[in-house]
Amino acid sequence: MIKFAIQKTDLNGAARLGVLTTARGTIETPAFMPVGSLGAVKGIEPDDLQSFGYGLILNNAYHLYLRPGHEVVASMGGLHTFTSWPGAILTDSGGFQVFSLSKLCKVTDEGVTFQSHLDGSLHHITPERAIEIQEALGADIMMAFDECVALPSSRERIEAALHRTNQWAARCQAARRRTDQALFGIVQGGHDPELRAEAAAGIVAMGFDGYAIGGLSVGEEKSVMYGMLDATVPYLPCDRPHYLMGVGMPEDLVEGVARGVDMFDCVVPTRHGRTGSLFTSTGRVVIKHAQYARDEQPIDRACACRVCARYSRAYLHHLFLAKEMLGVRLNTLHNLHYFAELMRGIRAAIAEGTFADFRSTFHARRLHIDADDQDSSALLQTRSEEVRL
């Protein structure tokens, strides 16, 4: 199981500094989780993640169920032994795949029938099956099975998915057999504040170990996403962790923390690393651009990562254009370091009571935001592509 304690708050109590205690160590929150859908953060070893201070990562139960199979992982001693990751693991149940693989699945009140994107075989996942899979994998934190719907949708469609999600959450609770794993409930409700409040009330009444906010960053503008956080987080228990699923861009992390979020996950640092988009203290460097061909500077002079300490933009530009594997790895290492340091800075600011200043300075320094960062459509494409890799 897990324990969660708030140590300090800032920004009128919204931004929270906490400690999440698991059987495999403590995680200071707010925290970002790198995504390793198939049991590996792409191109990155566990030692790399630990060196940056990450203690919690995300694996995807649906994808691991398809390959190598949860029974195989269980026979190898569970995910931690199988992947040689000593820290904590959160497994997503597959609810996002109901959205991202919608053309390959059929949803009923009983569960979801998926057509595998690998070989076309059919697989029926129910809430009970989702818990069975996650218990076999041995995650420290399991997610309830939910229905994430495409937006925009009618209010009736969103409300039906909300009720199904809450019913499935209750079935997930009833299906639990192990007592050493935490289970988080998920709040859906689309972009309707009233439905978000209704969903939160139902999930909270079930008494989960933590509460996730799902169904965001699926194409809406950032202002809408932030509005839904404003409409949801106040209904969640203050003494349990609040997890915003599948988010996000650096500015989303800062704004999520400002609204009471404790945990985040996203493929952004790894996916962007592979596509040559590098995060810096003042925005992004798109390393493929010709302007970096003779640039002797590091990616970010303000960054203390080993990539910035050793390699120039010109060299990384060359590696990317030459399609050298080293370039992808170095880009990803830098991005993961950036995200770890961003969260470390956020935690320090909350501890010092200066998060409002941190937030203002962060936004003022980001001078080179690309157009696709102004809404979540690019991130939606990133998330949807990632599940197929």
C-alpha positions in Angstrom: 0.0 0.0 0.0 0.9 3.7 0.0 0.9 6.5 2.4 0.5 10.2 1.5 1.2 13.2 3.6 1.1 16.9 2.8 4.1 18.8 4.2 3.3 22.3 3.1 1.0 24.3 0.9 1.4 27.5 -1.1 -0.7 29.8 -3.4 -3.5 29.9 -0.9 -3.2 26.2 -0.2 -3.6 25.0 -3.8 0.0 24.1 -4.5 0.9 21.1 -2.3 4.3 19.8 -1.2 3.9 16.1 -0.2 5.5 12.7 0.3 4.2 9.6 -1.3 5.5 6.5 0.6 5.6 3.1 -1.2 7.1 -0.2 -0.4 9.9 0.7 -2.8 10.8 4.1 -1.5 9.4 7.6 -1.1 8.5 10.0 -3.8 8.4 13.7 -3.2 5.4 15.4 -4.8 4.5 17.2 -7.0 6.1 14.5 -9.2 6.4 13.6 -12.8 6.3 10.0 -14.0 8.2 9.0 -17.1 6.2 6.6 -19.3 7.4 3.1 -20.1 4.3 1.6 -21.8 6.0 -1.6 -22.7 8.1 -1.9 -19.5 10.9 0.4 -20.6 11.2 4.2 -20.9 12.4 4.2 -24.5 16.2 4.1 -24.9 16.7 4.8 -21.2 18.0 2.4 -18.5 16.8 2.4 -14.9 20.1 3.8 -13.7 19.6 6.8 -15.9 16.2 7.5 -14.4 17.5 7.1 -10.9 20.4 9.4 -11.5 17.8 12.2 -12.3 15.9 11.4 -9.1 12.9 9.6 -10.5 11.3 7.1 -8.1 8.0 6.3 -9.9 7.4 5.4 -13.5 4.3 4.4 -15.5 3.8 1.1 -17.3 0.7 0.2 -19.4 -1.2 -2.9 -18.3 -3.0 -3.3 -21.6 0.2 -3.3 -23.7 2.0 -5.6 -21.3 -1.0 -7.9 -21.4 -0.7 -8.2 -25.2 3.1 -8.7 -25.0 4.8 -10.4 -23.3 1.7 -11.3 -21.3 1.0 -10.7 -17.7 1.4 -14.4 -16.9 4.9 -14.2 -18.3 5.7 -11.1 -16.2 4.3 -12.7 -13.1 6.3 -15.9 -13.6 9.5 -13.7 -13.8 8.8 -12.2 -10.4 6.6 -9.2 -11.4 7.4 -6.0 -13.2 10.1 -4.8 -10.9 12.2 -7.9 -11.3 11.4 -8.4 -14.9 12.4 -4.8 -15.8 15.2 -4.4 -13.2 13.5 -1.2 -12.0 13.9 -0.8 -8.2 11.5 2.1 -7.8 7.8 2.3 -7.7 5.5 1.5 -10.7 2.0 2.8 -11.5 0.1 0.8 -14.2 -2.5 2.4 -16.4 -5.4 -0.1 -16.8 -6.0 0.5 -20.5 -8.7 3.0 -20.2 -6.9 5.5 -22.5 -6.7 2.8 -25.1 -10.5 2.8 -25.2 -10.0 6.3 -26.6 -6.8 6.0 -28.6 -7.7 2.6 -30.2 -11.4 3.4 -30.5 -11.6 2.1 -34.0 -10.4 -1.3 -32.8 -12.7 -1.7 -29.8 -16.3 -2.1 -28.8 -17.6 -0.8 -25.4 -20.5 -2.3 -23.5 -21.4 -2.1 -19.8 -19.7 -5.4 -19.3 -16.3 -4.3 -20.6 -14.4 -3.6 -23.8 -13.5 -5.9 -26.6 -10.3 -4.9 -28.3 -8.9 -6.0 -31.6 -5.2 -6.2 -31.1 -3.3 -3.6 -33.1 -0.5 -6.2 -33.3 -2.2 -9.2 -34.9 -5.9 -8.5 -35.1 -6.8 -11.0 -32.3 -9.8 -10.2 -30.0 -9.4 -9.6 -26.3 -12.2 -8.8 -23.8 -11.1 -6.6 -20.9 -13.5 -6.1 -18.0 -12.9 -4.2 -14.8 -12.3 -7.5 -13.1 -9.8 -8.6 -15.8 -8.0 -5.3 -15.6 -7.4 -5.7 -11.9 -6.3 -9.4 -12.4 -3.8 -8.2 -15.0 -2.4 -5.4 -12.8 -2.2 -7.6 -9.7 -0.2 -10.2 -11.8 2.1 -7.4 -13.0 2.7 -6.4 -9.4 2.4 -2.6 -9.7 2.6 -0.5 -6.6 -0.3 1.6 -7.8 -3.1 0.2 -10.0 -5.6 2.3 -12.0 -9.3 1.5 -12.1 -10.6 0.6 -15.6 -12.4 3.6 -17.1 -13.9 4.9 -20.4 -12.2 7.9 -21.9 -14.4 9.3 -24.7 -13.4 11.4 -27.7 -14.3 15.1 -27.4 -16.4 16.9 -28.4 -19.2 14.5 -27.7 -22.8 15.0 -26.7 -23.6 15.6 -23.1 -25.6 12.3 -23.1 -22.5 10.4 -24.4 -20.2 11.9 -21.8 -22.7 11.3 -19.0 -23.1 7.6 -20.1 -19.3 7.2 -20.1 -19.1 8.8 -16.6 -21.7 6.4 -15.2 -20.0 3.5 -16.8 -16.6 4.6 -15.4 -18.0 4.9 -11.9 -19.7 1.5 -12.1 -16.5 0.0 -13.4 -14.6 1.6 -10.5 -16.9 -0.1 -8.0 -16.3 -3.4 -9.8 -12.5 -2.8 -9.6 -12.8 -2.3 -5.9 -14.7 -5.5 -5.5 -12.3 -7.5 -7.6 -9.2 -6.6 -5.6 -7.4 -9.6 -4.0 -4.0 -8.3 -3.0 -3.7 -5.9 -0.1 -0.2 -4.7 -0.9 -1.2 -2.6 -4.0 -2.9 0.8 -4.0 -5.9 1.5 -6.3 -6.7 4.9 -7.7 -10.2 5.9 -9.0 -10.5 8.0 -12.1 -12.8 11.1 -12.5 -14.3 11.5 -16.0 -17.0 14.0 -17.1 -15.6 15.6 -20.3 -15.6 19.4 -20.3 -18.8 19.8 -18.3 -18.1 21.2 -14.8 -21.4 19.7 -13.4 -20.5 16.3 -14.7 -17.0 16.5 -13.3 -18.4 17.3 -9.9 -20.9 14.5 -10.2 -18.2 12.0 -11.2 -15.9 13.1 -8.4 -18.6 12.7 -5.8 -19.3 9.2 -6.9 -15.6 8.1 -7.1 -14.7 9.8 -3.8 -17.6 8.0 -2.0 -15.9 4.7 -2.9 -12.8 5.5 -0.8 -9.9 5.0 -3.2 -6.2 5.3 -2.2 -5.8 8.2 -4.7 -7.8 10.0 -7.3 -6.9 10.6 -11.0 -8.4 13.2 -13.3 -8.8 11.5 -16.7 -10.2 12.5 -20.1 -8.1 15.7 -20.5 -5.4 16.6 -23.0 -7.4 15.0 -25.7 -7.5 17.9 -28.1 -9.0 20.7 -26.0 -7.5 24.2 -25.6 -5.4 24.6 -22.5 -7.8 27.1 -21.0 -10.5 24.4 -21.1 -8.2 21.8 -19.5 -7.3 24.2 -16.7 -10.9 25.1 -16.2 -11.8 21.4 -15.7 -9.1 21.1 -13.1 -10.6 24.1 -11.3 -14.0 22.3 -11.5 -12.7 18.9 -10.3 -9.8 19.2 -7.8 -11.8 21.0 -5.1 -14.0 17.9 -4.8 -11.1 15.5 -4.2 -10.0 14.6 -0.6 -7.1 16.8 0.5 -5.4 13.9 2.2 -5.1 11.7 -0.9 -2.9 12.2 -4.0 -4.3 13.9 -7.0 -3.1 12.6 -10.4 -3.6 14.3 -13.7 -3.3 11.6 -16.3 -1.4 12.0 -19.6 -0.2 15.6 -19.0 2.0 17.2 -20.1 3.9 20.0 -21.4 6.0 22.0 -18.9 3.5 24.8 -18.6 0.8 22.2 -17.9 2.8 20.8 -15.0 3.2 24.3 -13.5 -0.5 25.2 -14.0 -1.6 21.7 -12.7 0.4 22.2 -9.5 -1.1 25.6 -9.1 -4.5 23.9 -9.1 -3.7 21.2 -6.6 -2.3 18.3 -8.7 0.4 16.1 -7.2 1.2 13.6 -9.9 1.7 13.7 -13.7 2.7 11.4 -16.5 3.3 11.9 -20.2 5.3 10.7 -23.1 6.3 14.3 -23.9 10.0 14.2 -22.8 10.8 10.9 -24.5 8.6 11.4 -27.6 9.9 14.9 -28.1 13.5 13.7 -27.6 13.0 11.1 -30.4 11.7 13.8 -32.7 14.4 16.3 -31.9 12.4 18.8 -29.8 14.5 19.7 -26.7 13.1 21.6 -23.7 15.1 24.5 -22.2 14.6 27.1 -19.6 13.4 29.6 -22.2 11.3 27.3 -24.5 12.2 24.6 -27.0 15.1 24.0 -29.3 14.1 22.0 -32.5 17.5 20.6 -33.1 16.9 19.7 -36.8 16.8 23.3 -37.8 19.7 24.5 -39.9 20.5 27.3 -37.5 22.1 24.8 -35.2 24.5 23.3 -37.7 27.4 25.3 -36.5 26.1 26.2 -33.0 28.8 25.5 -30.4 26.5 26.1 -27.5 25.0 23.4 -25.3 21.2 22.8 -25.6 20.7 25.1 -22.6 23.4 27.0 -20.8 21.3 26.9 -17.6 21.1 23.1 -17.7 23.5 20.9 -15.6 22.7 17.6 -17.3 25.6 15.5 -18.7 24.4 16.1 -22.3 24.7 19.9 -21.9 28.0 19.5 -20.1 29.6 17.6 -23.0 27.8 18.1 -26.3 27.1 21.0 -28.6 23.9 21.8 -30.5 25.9 21.3 -33.7 26.8 17.8 -32.8 23.2 16.9 -31.7 22.0 18.5 -35.0 24.4 16.2 -36.9 23.4 13.1 -35.0 19.7 13.8 -35.6 20.0 14.4 -39.3 22.3 11.3 -39.6 19.7 9.3 -37.7 22.3 8.1 -35.2 20.8 6.2 -32.3 23.1 8.1 -29.9 21.3 11.4 -30.9 17.9 10.1 -29.8 19.3 8.8 -26.5 21.1 12.1 -25.7 18.0 14.2 -26.6 15.8 12.0 -24.4 18.3 12.1 -21.5 18.3 15.9 -21.6 14.5 16.1 -21.7 14.1 13.8 -18.8 16.6 15.8 -16.8 14.8 19.0 -17.7 11.5 17.6 -16.4 13.1 16.3 -13.2 14.6 19.6 -12.5 11.4 21.5 -13.3 9.6 19.4 -10.7 12.5 19.9 -8.2 12.2 23.6 -8.7 8.5 23.5 -8.2 8.9 21.6 -4.9 11.5 24.0 -3.7 9.3 27.0 -4.4 6.4 25.5 -2.6 8.7 24.7 0.4 9.9 28.3 0.4 6.5 29.9 -0.1 7.5 31.4 -3.4 5.5 29.3 -5.9 3.6 32.3 -7.2 6.9 34.0 -8.1 8.2 30.8 -9.6 5.1 30.5 -11.7 5.4 34.0 -13.0 9.1 33.7 -13.8 8.6 30.4 -15.5 6.1 31.8 -18.0 8.0 35.0 -18.5 11.2 33.1 -19.5 9.6 30.8 -22.0 10.2 33.0 -25.0 10.2 30.4 -27.8 7.0 28.5 -27.4 6.1 26.9 -30.7 2.5 27.3 -32.0 1.6 23.7 -31.3 2.2 24.3 -27.6 -0.7 26.7 -27.4 -3.3 23.9 -27.3 -3.2 20.2 -26.6 -3.8 19.0 -30.2 -0.1 18.3 -30.8 0.1 16.4 -27.5 -3.0 14.4 -28.4 -1.2 13.3 -31.5 1.8 12.4 -29.4 -0.2 10.3 -27.0 -2.1 8.5 -29.7 1.0 7.6 -31.7 2.9 6.5 -28.6 0.5 3.6 -27.8 1.2 2.0 -31.2 5.0 2.0 -30.7 
